[in-house]
Every structure is written in structure tokens, then in C-alpha cells.
């Protein structure tokens, strides 16, 4: 099967949505931009925060599997994946069928700075007393999953969106 889509994975605030939207624009009108979290919201009929608080993380992860299956079926798509998508290898297997898997990374301090611009309450995973500790803990726990899943790794720290897009295009056009 031909890979004609790009799935962006990584921990929260590594640039998946921002880079994904810009990459879609760069690639042109025949490409779509999809966020797995948005697909989940549409399926559940409620926000991510409400899914976590009312139904729990396990139910959220069930929605996530369905969202990955759906996203993987789109042709010519740029897919921004939720940060925990790598926790279930079925998600990555589905995406790898049609997508290049690009891991966007940055350091925990940069993640903290980016997240706090929107407020920690927008991110259920770190909406705790010590968000920096949660970021460090969760990113360390997920790092092996990201590394196993990624076909391409790009550090977004101190790079412009244009530089990141150039790296993605160069890596996927080999």
C-alpha cells in the first residue's frame, strides 16, 4: 500500500497541530488536516476533558483506537495524533499502513512553557498540583513508545515551522 499521508506523533505541545496545519497548507488543497482528538470529540459528543472526567481514561483510549482507524483510511492526509496514541500498538499499526510516522520532540521545559500559555486545565494529563513533574514523568514513561513507533524524528525546539516542514518533506520524499 502506498503511504500518502503523514501522521505526527509526540508528547503534548511538541507542535503536532501547529505544524500539521502548516504542513497541510504547504502540501496543497488535495490534502486534508485531521486531528485524532477532534475525531474523538465528534464520536463521543463531548470534550476530551469531559470524557476523562465522566467516562475515564479507558473509555477515551477506546475512542482513540476508533479515531486512528478512521484517520488511517483518509487519503493524502496530515494527521495530528493525540499524545497517548502510541500507548496502544494497534494505533500505530493502523497508521503505518498508510502514513509516515513523524515524531515531533522537544524538552520538558519547552513543553511546560507552551502548555502554560493555554493553561494546564486544558490538558487533563497535567491538570495537577505540579504540572512540570507530570510532564517529566509522562514524557519519560512514553518516550520508549514514541521511539519504537517513529520512522522519522524531528526536534522542534528553537525551530521555525518552515524549518520543521522542510525536514518532514525531505525525510518523506526519500
N, C-alpha and C positions, 0 to 999 in steps of 0.2 A: 504494500500500500504506500502511496506517495504521501510524504509529510508536507502539507501545505499550510500548516498552522504553527503558531509559536505559543507555548504555554509558559508563562512567567511564574516561577515559584520563589518562595523566600519567606523569611520571617516578616512580621508586620513592619510597615514603614521602611521597607527597603526600596520602594519605588515601583512596585508592580502596577498599580493603577495609573500613576502619572506617566510612567514610561510606556505602558501598554496603550494608552490613548494616543500618545505622540507617535508611537510606532505604527499604529493603525493608520493615522493620517499620512505618515511617510509612505506606507505601502499602497495607499490609494483607496478609491471608492469601492473596489471589489472585495475589500477586506472588512471584516466585522470586528468590533471590540466587545468582548464578553467578560463579565466578572462572575466567577462562580458564586460569590456571596450574594450577588443580585439575583441569580437564578434561585438560590435557596430562599431568599425573601419572597420571591414570587411563588414558589412552591408552597411555602409554609403560610403565606398570607400575614406574616408579622416580621418584625425586625429581628436581626441577629441577637441583640440584647434580650428581646422578649423570648426568643427560642431558648436561649441559655437559661433565663430565669424561670420560665414557665415549664419547659419540657426537658431541660438538662442538656449537657454536652453530648450524651449518647445519641439523642434524637437529632441534634444538629449534625453529627457525623453521618447519620443515615441520609439526611438530606444532601450532605456533601457528596456522598457516593453517587447519588442520582444526578446531581449537578455536573459532576465530572463526566459521567456517561453522556449526558446531553451535550456538554461543551465539546467533547471529543468528536462528536458527529458533525459539527459545523465545518464547512469547507472554508479555507482562506480566512482563518480567524486569529486574532491575538487574544489570548485568554489570560486574564489576571486571576490567579488562583489564591484562595484563602491560605493563610499561613500554615494551617494544620493539615492541608491536603495530603502531605507526604506521610502522615501517620498511618495511612491505610494504603498498602502497596497496590490494591485493586485500582485506586485512583490513578496512580502513576502508570500502571499497565494500560489502562484505558487511554490515557493521554498520549503515551508513547506510540500508540498505533498511528496517530495522525499528526502529532506535534513534535517539534523540537522542544526539549525541556531546558529552559534557561533559568538558572538560579541567580537571583539578584541578592547581593550581600552588602552589609555594612556593619560597623561595630555597634555594640550595645549603647554606648554614649550617644551616638548619632541617632539610633532608633529612639532612644528616650527623648532627645531634643525634638525630633519630628513628631512623635506621638503627642507630646505635651502641648504642641501648638493647637491640636484639636481637643485636647482634654482626655485624661485617662479613662473617663467614664464611657467614651466611645469605643473602647476596646475591652470587652468582658474579661479577657485573659489577664489583663494587668490592672483592672479596676480594683486595686487592693491598697493596703496601707503604704507599701514600699514598691512602687511600680518599677524602679530600677532593678531591684532584687528579682522581681518576677520576670523582667526582660532577660536578665542574665541567666536565670535558671531555665526558663522555657527555651531560649535560643540554644543554650548548651545541650539541653535534652533533645532538641530537634535536629541539631547540626548533622549527626550521622545520617539521618533520613534524607536531609537535603542533599548531602554529598553523594549518597548512593543513587538518588533519583536524577541528579543533574547530568545533562550531556554537555552543557556549556555553563561556565561560572563567570559572572561579572560583578566586580566590586563597584558599587555605586557611590562610595564615599568620595566627596570632593570632585565629582564629575558632572558635566552638564548633561542634560537629557540628550542633546545631539551626540555627544561622545558615546553615551551608552547605546544609543540606537545604532551608531556606526559599528560598534563592537558586535552587537547582535547580528546585524546584516552580514558583516564579514564572516562571522562564525557559522551562520546558517547557509551561506551561499557556497561553501567549500565543495 
